[in-house]
Amino acid sequence: MSVGRFGRVTSPAEPHPITEQEFPSPVPPGTGWPGDPATPATPVAHDAAQVVELARSSRDLAELDARVSVCRACPRLVAWREEVATTGRRASFADQPYWGRPVPSFGDPAPEVLVVGLAPAANGANRTGRMFTGDRSGDFLYAALYRAGFASQPDATASGDGLELRGIRIAAPVHCAPPANKPTTQEKATCAGWLDRELELVSPTLRSVLVLGSIGWDAMLAAARRVGWQVPRPKPRFGHGAEAVLTQPGGREVRLVGSYHVSQQNTFTGKLTPAMLDEVVARLR
């Protein structure tokens, strides 16, 4: 182990599973990781106020993604994501470098559909650096997006694997892997500024939002209110297949559709089946 940027501990360099270029873990920004939006000069948020400042001043999605990907505003999440990336890896991935940074949104820069999840998985997106990539939840989601024509391939194994999304973008209310998959209330509030700005930037083309799980549903409704969208009252209740209509300040309507989360707990038990997910995805066009 060695001490890298910001004084963090990094592991020795190991080959990326697709490109075979060697990277330490966590991956320093701007060193060639596939899809890395940041550079060494990308400004870093160290607290909630800086998240708001950097999010609001982001001129486009590329700049927003870059700033998200180097955020260090939540000490507990920073410590956890980097611990997993260095000493807490799953045995099956022990010989791979881990991204170990916040995971930016992924997909079409002018999306008609936004998918809102919860947070990256410790050994999934925290390893690969791309939303829902490298774990069973992602396998389930991307297969459905492929069947619906939104994804170029049904598999998402690693950044750099050729996957592209068409007309759809995947975001999250929390961009760092949290311990036990449970971000705190404060951590969700700190990260909210990124989602707020993302909604503003995608609003000109957005037609539908698919929310995975009740936590994401609540986060999406709260973000919509903060950026000035009209949200029905009483607050729409989450459920698989639940729908609501959100209205942007200019009067443009956005359909909100709920789905059970694509977690292994839901998909292995049959609470969420491929047919159930296909049905809600089909409503997004």
Secondary structure, DSSP 8 states (H G I E B T S, - for coil): -EE-GGG-EE---EE-TTT--EE-SS--TTS--TT----TTS----SHHHHHHHHHT--SHHHHHHHHTT----HHHHHHHHHHHHT---GGGTTS----S----EE-SS-SEEEE-----TTTHHHHSSTT-SSHHHHHHHHHHHHTTSBSSS---STTS---BSSEEEE-S--S--GGG---HHHHHHHHHHHHHHHHHHTTT--EEEEESHHHHHHHHHHHHHTT-B--SS-----TT-EEEEE-TTS-EEEEEEE----HHHHHHTSS-HHHHHHHHHTT-
